[in-house]
Amino acid sequence: MTDLNAANILILSTHGFEQSELFVPLEKLKDAGATVHVATPDGNPIKGWKDGDWGDTCEADLRISDVNVDDYIALVLPGGQMNPDILRTDATAVNTIRDFAAQGKILAAICHAPWRLSEAGLAEGREMTAYHSIRTDLKNAGANVVDKAVAISNGIITSRDPNDLDAFVAKIIEEVREGEHARDLKKAS
């Protein structure tokens, strides 16, 4: 069992993240006692997307290439359409996700962010949910796609959209308290 006050959690993102999907987990996880860092491709601040236009800026703590997976218990992937689409083509970002999974770390992806889990080869055989427009992509990657606020498959958490943020963050906190998860990277267990 992991005490949230001893938990380090990483948020991996770039420009065009859905503003609430980064800032709500960031603040709620910090409020729960976790230390939360934000990694971006170049270590520079990133701009959010809110209500069809550019939103607030989020400061970065480090570059994705400087992430040491051993330092974290969980990885949070905010959605938005642009952010996940850009990062699923970034080999360093995809490899970081794979490294978190290989070490049994908790992975949490909301909205369009499950695209990145699919790109990392983590969808096959897992129950997952996502924003409605990418559910076919997840099905094609072998996921058992469901339409509910939170889907969980052995420490891999997915949610649909900002309306699910309370349930999404609550599930992250629950899973962090449970600790790391041994998993078969080829299929859900």
C-alpha positions as semicolon CSV with decimal commas, in nm:
position;residue;x (nm);y (nm);z (nm)
1;M;0,000;0,000;0,000
2;T;0,138;0,339;-0,102
3;D;0,085;0,654;0,101
4;L;-0,010;0,938;-0,135
5;N;0,229;1,166;0,055
6;A;0,511;0,939;-0,066
7;A;0,382;0,913;-0,423
8;N;0,547;1,080;-0,720
9;I;0,318;1,107;-1,021
10;L;0,410;1,223;-1,371
11;I;0,186;1,401;-1,621
12;L;0,312;1,374;-1,979
13;S;0,175;1,633;-2,221
14;T;0,235;1,889;-2,494
15;H;0,054;2,187;-2,646
16;G;-0,317;2,146;-2,710
17;F;-0,402;1,946;-2,398
18;E;-0,763;1,974;-2,285
19;Q;-0,715;2,227;-2,008
20;S;-0,931;2,062;-1,743
21;E;-0,785;1,718;-1,816
22;L;-0,439;1,834;-1,710
23;F;-0,512;2,093;-1,442
24;V;-0,784;1,901;-1,252
25;P;-0,570;1,587;-1,197
26;L;-0,264;1,804;-1,127
27;E;-0,441;1,999;-0,851
28;K;-0,646;1,712;-0,706
29;L;-0,347;1,478;-0,687
30;K;-0,138;1,750;-0,521
31;D;-0,424;1,823;-0,280
32;A;-0,431;1,451;-0,193
33;G;-0,062;1,475;-0,098
34;A;0,117;1,347;-0,408
35;T;0,415;1,516;-0,569
36;V;0,322;1,577;-0,932
37;H;0,559;1,669;-1,214
38;V;0,479;1,768;-1,571
39;A;0,703;1,647;-1,855
40;T;0,689;1,807;-2,200
41;P;0,886;1,728;-2,517
42;D;1,134;2,014;-2,465
43;G;1,086;2,089;-2,094
44;N;0,921;2,420;-2,178
45;P;0,574;2,539;-2,072
46;I;0,279;2,417;-2,277
47;K;-0,047;2,583;-2,376
48;G;-0,384;2,428;-2,305
49;W;-0,700;2,421;-2,514
50;K;-1,029;2,541;-2,366
51;D;-1,369;2,603;-2,525
52;G;-1,238;2,595;-2,882
53;D;-0,943;2,828;-2,827
54;W;-0,605;2,843;-2,660
55;G;-0,624;2,835;-2,283
56;D;-0,383;2,865;-1,992
57;T;-0,016;2,776;-1,986
58;C;0,118;2,494;-1,772
59;E;0,475;2,506;-1,647
60;A;0,694;2,203;-1,711
61;D;0,926;2,036;-1,462
62;L;1,132;1,836;-1,709
63;R;1,174;1,709;-2,065
64;I;1,022;1,374;-2,153
65;S;1,369;1,248;-2,248
66;D;1,487;1,323;-1,891
67;V;1,214;1,117;-1,721
68;N;1,341;0,844;-1,490
69;V;1,052;0,598;-1,468
70;D;1,190;0,463;-1,139
71;D;1,108;0,799;-0,977
72;Y;0,730;0,764;-1,030
73;I;0,446;0,532;-0,934
74;A;0,198;0,661;-1,193
75;L;0,173;0,831;-1,530
76;V;-0,124;1,053;-1,620
77;L;-0,201;1,129;-1,984
78;P;-0,440;1,420;-2,041
79;G;-0,643;1,435;-2,359
80;G;-0,756;1,702;-2,594
81;Q;-0,730;1,621;-2,961
82;M;-0,398;1,784;-3,048
83;N;-0,185;1,677;-2,750
84;P;-0,233;1,298;-2,781
85;D;-0,218;1,307;-3,160
86;I;0,119;1,485;-3,149
87;L;0,266;1,268;-2,874
88;R;0,159;0,934;-3,022
89;T;0,403;1,009;-3,306
90;D;0,685;1,100;-3,063
91;A;0,901;0,790;-3,012
92;T;1,040;0,917;-2,681
93;A;0,691;0,973;-2,542
94;V;0,565;0,634;-2,662
95;N;0,870;0,456;-2,521
96;T;0,822;0,633;-2,188
97;I;0,465;0,499;-2,173
98;R;0,592;0,149;-2,254
99;D;0,856;0,178;-1,981
100;F;0,592;0,276;-1,723
101;A;0,382;-0,024;-1,824
102;A;0,677;-0,263;-1,822
103;Q;0,756;-0,163;-1,465
104;G;0,399;-0,211;-1,344
105;K;0,334;0,158;-1,293
106;I;-0,021;0,292;-1,293
107;L;-0,122;0,445;-1,627
108;A;-0,419;0,681;-1,654
109;A;-0,543;0,824;-1,985
110;I;-0,851;1,035;-2,051
111;C;-1,041;1,150;-2,360
112;H;-0,815;1,114;-2,669
113;A;-0,511;1,009;-2,459
114;P;-0,584;0,634;-2,491
115;W;-0,453;0,680;-2,847
116;R;-0,111;0,690;-2,683
117;L;-0,177;0,365;-2,496
118;S;-0,278;0,205;-2,825
119;E;0,035;0,337;-2,995
120;A;0,243;0,188;-2,712
121;G;0,084;-0,154;-2,775
122;L;-0,116;-0,157;-2,452
123;A;-0,474;-0,180;-2,580
124;E;-0,503;-0,542;-2,688
125;G;-0,725;-0,747;-2,457
126;R;-0,791;-0,462;-2,214
127;E;-1,120;-0,306;-2,114
128;M;-1,089;0,060;-2,214
129;T;-1,297;0,368;-2,270
130;A;-1,221;0,697;-2,443
131;Y;-1,372;0,991;-2,620
132;H;-1,636;0,858;-2,859
133;S;-1,446;0,955;-3,176
134;I;-1,148;0,727;-3,102
135;R;-1,330;0,421;-2,970
136;T;-1,310;0,253;-3,311
137;D;-0,933;0,305;-3,306
138;L;-0,916;0,129;-2,970
139;K;-1,136;-0,156;-3,095
140;N;-0,908;-0,192;-3,397
141;A;-0,612;-0,212;-3,156
142;G;-0,783;-0,504;-2,980
143;A;-0,936;-0,331;-2,677
144;N;-1,272;-0,429;-2,529
145;V;-1,425;-0,082;-2,553
146;V;-1,693;0,020;-2,305
147;D;-1,892;0,339;-2,255
148;K;-1,857;0,427;-1,887
149;A;-1,687;0,691;-1,675
150;V;-1,387;0,477;-1,583
151;A;-1,255;0,153;-1,725
152;I;-0,968;-0,022;-1,551
153;S;-0,758;-0,314;-1,662
154;N;-0,485;-0,414;-1,418
155;G;-0,370;-0,065;-1,326
156;I;-0,443;0,093;-1,665
157;I;-0,718;0,351;-1,619
158;T;-0,914;0,516;-1,899
159;S;-1,196;0,771;-1,900
160;R;-1,411;0,936;-2,165
161;D;-1,403;1,314;-2,122
162;P;-1,393;1,606;-1,874
163;N;-1,729;1,505;-1,729
164;D;-1,555;1,196;-1,588
165;L;-1,270;1,381;-1,415
166;D;-1,390;1,323;-1,058
167;A;-1,419;0,947;-1,115
168;F;-1,091;0,944;-1,312
169;V;-0,889;1,113;-1,037
170;A;-1,057;0,906;-0,764
171;K;-0,954;0,587;-0,948
172;I;-0,595;0,714;-0,988
173;I;-0,578;0,777;-0,612
174;E;-0,724;0,432;-0,538
175;E;-0,477;0,259;-0,770
176;V;-0,178;0,454;-0,634
177;R;-0,275;0,346;-0,285
178;E;-0,281;-0,017;-0,407
179;G;0,073;0,017;-0,551
180;E;0,241;-0,105;-0,866
181;H;0,078;-0,374;-1,083
182;A;0,257;-0,669;-1,241
183;R;0,123;-0,705;-1,594
184;D;0,171;-0,896;-1,914
185;L;0,242;-0,635;-2,182
186;K;0,097;-0,853;-2,456
187;K;-0,249;-0,892;-2,307
188;A;-0,460;-0,794;-2,012
189;S;-0,443;-1,003;-1,701
